[in-house]
Amino acid sequence: MWNKFNRALDILGTTMYWALCLVVFLQVVCRFLLKVPSPWTEEIARYLLVQITFLGSAIALREETHLVAVDPWKRMPAAAIPAGIITRGAVLYFTWAMFRGGLNMMTIAGPETATSLLWLRMSYIYAGMAASFFLASLYTLINILRTLVGIAPHSPRAEEGQL
């Protein structure tokens, strides 16, 4: 089940990326070929880019390919495992704070809408941010637990879903 959830997140990220490409292409066609400005495409593209960035960060933390979170301590000897846990703890603190901030912004934004998209509530945008940072926190916590238990992120035990 966990692998299906992760696969669904990968598909969501890929779909959002292709939607971004399509919206930007539409914007170029409207602006330069048809000479008709379409302000909504710029706004949608901006929101998609932000959401892709947040979701991509969560996926990078899941895969332990996020340079800031992993690279510095990865090159150290095994005795430096506490440095990795401290680094991941700092990442966990940051991602949890951003998750809480996203929840607060959802409440504050409430019924406010995007400038050119009156059907798009800003609380939906902040919900995507909160969800991505919740996932980032969850994946970071799982990686901390894996380190403490001694399961490498892509070992057979991890792939079997033991942690």
C-alpha positions as CSV (number, residue, x, y, z in Angstrom):
1,M,0.0,0.0,0.0
2,W,2.8,2.4,0.9
3,N,4.4,1.8,-2.5
4,K,1.1,2.5,-4.3
5,F,0.8,5.8,-2.3
6,N,4.3,6.8,-3.3
7,R,3.6,5.9,-6.9
8,A,0.5,8.0,-6.9
9,L,2.5,11.0,-5.6
10,D,5.0,10.4,-8.5
11,I,2.2,10.4,-11.0
12,L,0.6,13.5,-9.4
13,G,4.0,15.3,-9.7
14,T,4.4,14.2,-13.3
15,T,0.9,15.2,-14.2
16,M,1.3,18.7,-12.6
17,Y,4.6,19.1,-14.6
18,W,2.9,18.3,-17.9
19,A,0.0,20.6,-17.0
20,L,2.5,23.4,-16.3
21,C,4.1,22.7,-19.7
22,L,0.7,22.8,-21.4
23,V,-0.4,26.0,-19.7
24,V,2.9,27.8,-20.5
25,F,2.6,26.7,-24.2
26,L,-1.0,28.0,-24.2
27,Q,0.2,31.3,-22.8
28,V,2.9,31.6,-25.5
29,V,0.4,30.8,-28.3
30,C,-2.2,33.2,-26.9
31,R,0.2,36.0,-26.4
32,F,2.5,35.8,-29.5
33,L,0.5,34.0,-32.1
34,L,-3.1,35.1,-31.4
35,K,-2.1,38.5,-29.9
36,V,-4.7,37.9,-27.1
37,P,-3.4,38.2,-23.6
38,S,-4.6,35.6,-21.1
39,P,-3.6,36.6,-17.6
40,W,-5.1,33.4,-16.0
41,T,-2.4,31.2,-17.7
42,E,0.4,33.2,-16.0
43,E,-1.3,32.8,-12.6
44,I,-2.0,29.1,-13.0
45,A,1.6,28.5,-14.2
46,R,2.9,30.3,-11.1
47,Y,0.8,28.2,-8.8
48,L,1.6,25.0,-10.5
49,L,5.3,25.8,-10.3
50,V,5.1,26.4,-6.6
51,Q,3.1,23.2,-6.0
52,I,5.5,21.2,-8.1
53,T,8.5,22.6,-6.1
54,F,6.9,21.7,-2.8
55,L,5.8,18.2,-3.9
56,G,9.2,17.6,-5.5
57,S,10.9,18.5,-2.2
58,A,8.8,15.9,-0.4
59,I,9.6,13.3,-3.0
60,A,13.4,14.2,-2.8
61,L,13.3,13.7,1.0
62,R,11.5,10.4,0.5
63,E,14.2,9.2,-1.9
64,E,17.0,10.8,0.2
65,T,18.2,12.7,-2.9
66,H,17.8,16.2,-1.4
67,L,21.3,17.5,-1.2
68,V,20.9,19.7,1.8
69,A,19.4,17.0,3.9
70,V,21.7,14.1,3.0
71,D,24.9,15.0,1.2
72,P,27.0,16.6,4.0
73,W,26.9,13.7,6.4
74,K,26.7,10.9,3.8
75,R,30.4,11.2,3.1
76,M,31.4,10.9,6.7
77,P,32.3,7.5,8.4
78,A,29.7,5.4,10.0
79,A,30.6,6.9,13.4
80,A,29.1,10.2,12.3
81,I,25.6,8.8,12.1
82,P,24.5,11.2,14.9
83,A,25.4,14.1,12.5
84,G,22.9,12.7,10.0
85,I,20.2,12.4,12.7
86,I,20.8,16.0,13.8
87,T,20.6,17.2,10.2
88,R,17.4,15.3,9.6
89,G,16.1,16.6,12.9
90,A,16.7,20.2,11.7
91,V,14.9,19.3,8.4
92,L,12.0,17.8,10.3
93,Y,11.7,20.9,12.5
94,F,11.7,23.2,9.4
95,T,9.2,21.0,7.4
96,W,6.9,20.8,10.4
97,A,7.0,24.6,10.9
98,M,6.2,25.1,7.2
99,F,3.3,22.6,7.5
100,R,1.9,24.6,10.5
101,G,2.4,27.8,8.5
102,G,0.5,26.4,5.6
103,L,-2.4,25.5,7.9
104,N,-2.4,29.0,9.4
105,M,-2.3,30.5,5.9
106,M,-5.3,28.3,4.9
107,T,-7.3,29.8,7.8
108,I,-6.2,33.4,7.1
109,A,-6.8,33.2,3.3
110,G,-10.2,31.5,3.8
111,P,-12.5,32.7,1.0
112,E,-10.0,35.0,-0.8
113,T,-9.6,34.2,-4.5
114,A,-6.8,34.4,-7.0
115,T,-6.7,37.7,-8.9
116,S,-7.7,36.4,-12.4
117,L,-9.2,33.1,-11.3
118,L,-12.2,33.9,-9.2
119,W,-13.1,30.2,-8.8
120,L,-9.7,29.4,-7.2
121,R,-9.5,30.0,-3.5
122,M,-6.1,30.8,-2.1
123,S,-6.8,28.4,0.8
124,Y,-6.6,25.6,-1.9
125,I,-3.1,26.8,-2.8
126,Y,-2.0,26.8,0.8
127,A,-3.6,23.4,1.3
128,G,-1.2,22.0,-1.3
129,M,1.7,23.6,0.5
130,A,0.6,22.2,3.8
131,A,0.1,18.7,2.3
132,S,3.5,18.7,0.7
133,F,5.2,19.8,3.9
134,F,3.3,17.3,5.9
135,L,4.6,14.6,3.5
136,A,8.1,16.0,3.8
137,S,7.9,15.8,7.6
138,L,6.6,12.3,7.4
139,Y,9.3,11.1,5.0
140,T,12.0,12.8,7.1
141,L,10.7,11.1,10.3
142,I,10.7,7.8,8.5
143,N,14.3,8.3,7.4
144,I,15.3,9.2,11.0
145,L,13.7,6.0,12.3
146,R,15.3,4.0,9.5
147,T,18.7,5.4,10.5
148,L,18.1,4.6,14.2
149,V,17.0,1.1,13.4
150,G,19.8,0.6,10.9
151,I,17.7,0.2,7.8
152,A,19.2,1.9,4.7
153,P,16.6,3.8,2.7
154,H,16.6,1.5,-0.4
155,S,17.6,-1.8,1.3
156,P,15.4,-4.9,0.8
157,R,14.0,-4.4,4.3
158,A,12.9,-0.9,3.5
159,E,11.4,-1.9,0.2
160,E,9.4,-4.7,1.9
161,G,7.8,-2.0,4.0
162,Q,9.3,-3.0,7.4
163,L,9.8,0.7,8.1
